């Protein structure tokens, strides 16, 4: 199976930057793609960005041009990053990483991002 551990959330002022990391371990060779989702209070969870093993990426319209997703393959781990620039208060949410492996999704525990002055 695949295990995910996220890190990097926090409080940042509008216009600032923040980076998130998600480390996948276990049967990482079975991972097809990884993604970041977010859920704000009172709203449904939404896809923020997705990346394939080979590095092909797609973004939600709301973050296009501000966020960058990347992936790094090591011997025993695969790490996906989300670099968030020009952050807005509406980016405030609990951010989750997930991985698609053998037709099933594994989710991380979530990391809080708060954009506020």
C-alpha positions in Angstrom: 0.0 0.0 0.0 0.9 3.7 -0.2 1.2 6.0 2.8 1.2 9.8 2.6 2.5 12.4 5.0 1.9 16.1 4.3 3.7 19.1 5.7 4.2 22.8 5.2 0.9 24.5 6.0 0.7 27.7 8.1 -0.4 31.3 8.3 0.6 33.7 5.6 -0.4 37.3 4.6 -2.2 38.0 1.4 0.2 38.2 -1.5 2.7 35.9 0.3 4.0 32.4 -0.6 3.9 29.0 1.0 5.1 25.6 0.0 3.5 22.2 0.8 5.1 18.8 0.6 3.6 15.3 0.5 5.9 12.3 0.9 4.6 9.0 -0.4 6.1 5.7 0.9 5.3 2.1 0.5 4.5 0.7 -2.9 5.3 4.0 -4.7 6.0 2.2 -8.0 2.2 1.6 -8.3 1.4 5.4 -8.1 -0.2 6.7 -11.3 -0.6 10.3 -10.3 -0.7 12.5 -7.2 -2.8 15.6 -6.5 -3.6 18.4 -4.1 -7.1 19.1 -3.1 -8.5 21.6 -0.6 -11.6 22.1 1.4 -12.7 25.4 2.9 -15.2 25.6 5.8 -18.7 25.1 4.5 -17.5 24.2 1.0 -16.9 20.9 -0.9 -13.5 19.5 -1.4 -12.0 20.7 -4.7 -9.1 19.7 -6.9 -6.3 22.2 -6.9 -3.6 20.6 -9.0 -2.7 17.1 -10.3 0.5 15.6 -11.6 1.4 12.4 -13.3 4.4 10.2 -12.6 6.1 11.7 -15.6 5.4 15.3 -14.5 2.5 16.3 -16.6 0.4 18.8 -14.6 -3.0 20.4 -14.6 -4.4 23.1 -12.4 -7.8 24.5 -11.3 -8.6 27.8 -13.0 -8.6 29.5 -9.6 -4.9 28.8 -9.1 -3.5 28.7 -12.6 -0.4 30.9 -12.8 -0.1 31.2 -9.0 0.5 27.6 -7.9 3.0 25.1 -9.2 2.9 21.4 -8.6 6.0 19.2 -9.0 7.1 15.7 -8.3 10.3 14.1 -7.2 11.2 10.4 -7.3 13.7 9.0 -4.9 14.6 5.3 -4.3 12.1 4.7 -1.5 9.8 7.8 -1.6 8.0 9.9 -4.0 7.4 13.5 -3.0 4.9 16.0 -4.5 5.2 19.7 -3.9 2.8 22.5 -4.2 4.4 26.0 -4.4 1.8 28.6 -3.7 2.5 32.3 -4.7 0.3 35.4 -4.6 -1.9 33.8 -2.0 -5.4 35.2 -1.5 -7.7 34.9 1.5 -9.9 32.7 -0.6 -7.0 30.2 -0.7 -7.6 29.5 3.0 -8.5 25.8 3.4 -7.4 22.5 4.6 -5.1 21.1 1.9 -5.0 17.3 1.2 -2.6 15.3 -0.8 -3.8 12.1 -2.6 -2.3 9.4 -4.7 -3.9 7.1 -7.2 -2.5 3.6 -7.0 -3.9 0.4 -8.6 -7.3 2.1 -9.0 -7.6 3.3 -5.4 -7.0 6.6 -3.8 -5.0 7.2 -0.7 -5.4 10.5 1.2 -3.1 12.4 3.5 -4.2 13.8 6.8 -4.4 17.4 5.6 -2.5 20.5 6.4 -4.1 23.9 7.1 -3.3 27.0 5.0 -4.6 30.3 6.3 -4.2 33.5 4.3 -4.9 36.5 6.5 -3.5 39.8 7.5 
